[in-house]
């Protein structure tokens, strides 16, 4: 597996991963309005890295660099459990000396377990228009 910087040639695959993952994961939310083009809007001006196995796009991470905030980390359903998320997270950690932060929906048990296993801790709790969430930080 290799991690590469985003290129437009990965856009369609990332759109699909983003749409499919959100629909299959966020079962407690209304997802019928989610669209392929959400990826473009939701990652605008973010640094994106892509996990690849040959030509197969496995997942991506996007970071809002001014705050070192992980906005998205998604792995294709067929690539779950093989370390894709871990490698993407390590890439983000290695690109900055500052701690990483992220929001994790409090109903997303799998993501919460993943992030805590990678050294993230809950700093606070919050709520927005979509859900209740934990604000998490990795102190490196």
TORVOLUM-569717 format. One record per residue (C-alpha): residue number from 0; residue in one letter; x, y, z. Coordinates in steps of 0.25 Angstrom, whole numbers, plus 5000, padded with zeros to 4 digits. Layout:
N
   nr  rest    c1    c2    c3
  NUM     A     X     Y     Z
...
//
This chain:
140
   nr  rest    c1    c2    c3
    0     X  5000  5000  5000
    1     X  5005  5014  4997
    2     X  5000  5028  5001
    3     X  5000  5039  4990
    4     X  4996  5053  4990
    5     X  4982  5056  4984
    6     X  4981  5057  4969
    7     X  4969  5059  4961
    8     X  4970  5045  4955
    9     X  4965  5040  4968
   10     X  4953  5049  4970
   11     X  4943  5039  4964
   12     X  4947  5028  4973
   13     X  4948  5037  4985
   14     X  4934  5042  4983
   15     X  4929  5028  4983
   16     X  4936  5024  4995
   17     X  4931  5036  5002
   18     X  4917  5034  4998
   19     X  4916  5019  5001
   20     X  4924  5020  5014
   21     X  4915  5031  5020
   22     X  4902  5023  5016
   23     X  4907  5010  5022
   24     X  4913  5016  5034
   25     X  4903  5027  5039
   26     X  4891  5019  5041
   27     X  4885  5028  5051
   28     X  4885  5040  5041
   29     X  4876  5043  5029
   30     X  4886  5040  5018
   31     X  4876  5040  5006
   32     X  4881  5054  5001
   33     X  4896  5050  5001
   34     X  4902  5051  4987
   35     X  4914  5048  4980
   36     X  4918  5063  4978
   37     X  4918  5065  4993
   38     X  4932  5060  4993
   39     X  4936  5073  4985
   40     X  4929  5083  4994
   41     X  4933  5076  5007
   42     X  4948  5075  5004
   43     X  4950  5088  4998
   44     X  4963  5095  5001
   45     X  4967  5083  5010
   46     X  4980  5075  5008
   47     X  4976  5061  5004
   48     X  4984  5048  5004
   49     X  4980  5035  4997
   50     X  4983  5021  5000
   51     X  4985  5012  4988
   52     X  4988  4998  4985
   53     X  4993  4998  4971
   54     X  4982  5005  4963
   55     X  4971  5002  4974
   56     X  4967  5014  4983
   57     X  4966  5009  4997
   58     X  4962  5022  5005
   59     X  4966  5036  5008
   60     X  4969  5046  5019
   61     X  4966  5061  5018
   62     X  4972  5071  5027
   63     X  4968  5086  5029
   64     X  4983  5091  5031
   65     X  4981  5104  5038
   66     X  4975  5096  5050
   67     X  4982  5083  5047
   68     X  4968  5077  5048
   69     X  4965  5064  5042
   70     X  4952  5067  5034
   71     X  4950  5053  5028
   72     X  4956  5039  5029
   73     X  4949  5029  5020
   74     X  4953  5015  5016
   75     X  4946  5007  5005
   76     X  4937  4996  5011
   77     X  4945  4985  5003
   78     X  4958  4991  5010
   79     X  4954  4991  5024
   80     X  4963  4984  5034
   81     X  4976  4984  5026
   82     X  4982  4996  5032
   83     X  4978  5007  5022
   84     X  4972  5017  5033
   85     X  4985  5015  5041
   86     X  4994  5018  5030
   87     X  4986  5030  5026
   88     X  4986  5035  5040
   89     X  5001  5033  5041
   90     X  5003  5041  5029
   91     X  4995  5053  5035
   92     X  5003  5052  5048
   93     X  5016  5052  5040
   94     X  5013  5065  5033
   95     X  5012  5074  5045
   96     X  5018  5077  5058
   97     X  5005  5081  5064
   98     X  4995  5072  5070
   99     X  4984  5067  5061
  100     X  4969  5069  5065
  101     X  4956  5063  5060
  102     X  4941  5062  5063
  103     X  4936  5048  5065
  104     X  4921  5046  5065
  105     X  4918  5040  5079
  106     X  4909  5029  5072
  107     X  4921  5025  5063
  108     X  4926  5014  5072
  109     X  4936  5008  5062
  110     X  4942  5021  5059
  111     X  4943  5025  5074
  112     X  4950  5011  5077
  113     X  4960  5013  5065
  114     X  4964  5028  5069
  115     X  4966  5024  5084
  116     X  4974  5012  5080
  117     X  4983  5022  5072
  118     X  4985  5031  5084
  119     X  4974  5041  5082
  120     X  4967  5046  5095
  121     X  4954  5053  5097
  122     X  4956  5067  5100
  123     X  4941  5072  5100
  124     X  4927  5069  5096
  125     X  4919  5077  5086
  126     X  4907  5077  5077
  127     X  4904  5083  5064
  128     X  4892  5082  5054
  129     X  4895  5067  5051
  130     X  4899  5061  5064
  131     X  4906  5060  5077
  132     X  4921  5058  5076
  133     X  4934  5057  5083
  134     X  4945  5067  5080
  135     X  4958  5058  5081
  136     X  4973  5062  5081
  137     X  4985  5054  5078
  138     X  4996  5060  5087
  139     X  5007  5052  5079
//
